[in-house]
Amino acid sequence: MSRPARAEAPSLPTTTRLSPAEHRRVAQAAAVNHQSVSQFSRDALMDAAEECLAEHREAFRPTKLHTGPILIS
């Protein structure tokens, strides 16, 4: 059974280095949530990104020239 697409574009692999103890901890948390380590990691990364960007939202604004936010100094 294939999983539903998460976005319009194909997903890109990413690598995160964890110590064995960190990996065990992430695997335990994923198991508690009935997720794979990959699913848990993806959700945690997206949650962290949203939280970080929400804290700095005033520094980003969309423009007509670009489809994504641009950092304004």
C-alpha positions in Angstrom: 0.0 0.0 0.0 1.5 3.4 -1.0 1.3 6.3 1.3 -0.5 9.5 0.3 1.6 12.3 -1.2 2.7 14.9 1.3 3.1 17.7 -1.3 2.9 18.5 -5.0 6.6 17.9 -5.6 8.3 14.6 -5.0 9.9 14.3 -1.6 13.6 14.8 -1.1 15.7 12.6 1.2 17.5 14.2 4.1 20.2 12.9 6.5 20.4 13.6 10.2 23.3 12.3 12.2 22.3 11.0 15.7 24.3 9.2 18.3 23.1 5.6 19.1 21.4 6.9 22.3 19.7 9.7 20.4 18.5 7.3 17.7 17.1 5.0 20.4 15.3 7.9 22.0 13.7 9.0 18.7 12.8 5.4 17.8 11.1 5.0 21.2 9.1 8.2 20.7 8.2 7.1 17.2 6.9 3.7 18.5 4.8 5.5 21.2 3.2 7.5 18.4 2.8 4.4 16.1 5.0 6.0 13.5 8.2 5.1 11.7 11.4 6.9 12.7 11.1 8.7 9.3 7.5 9.8 9.9 8.2 10.9 13.4 11.3 12.9 12.3 9.5 14.6 9.5 6.7 15.6 11.8 9.1 16.9 14.5 11.1 18.8 11.9 8.1 20.5 10.4 6.7 21.4 13.8 10.0 22.9 14.8 10.2 24.8 11.5 6.7 26.2 11.9 7.4 27.2 15.5 10.7 28.9 14.5 9.1 30.8 11.6 6.1 31.9 13.7 8.5 33.5 16.2 10.2 35.4 13.3 7.1 36.0 11.1 7.6 39.8 11.0 11.0 39.3 9.3 9.4 37.5 6.3 7.0 38.8 3.8 5.8 37.4 0.4 6.5 39.4 -2.7 5.1 39.3 -6.2 8.5 38.5 -7.7 9.0 35.3 -5.6 6.6 32.5 -4.6 8.1 32.1 -1.1 9.0 34.4 1.8 12.0 36.6 1.7 14.1 37.7 4.6 14.0 41.5 5.0 17.0 43.0 6.8 
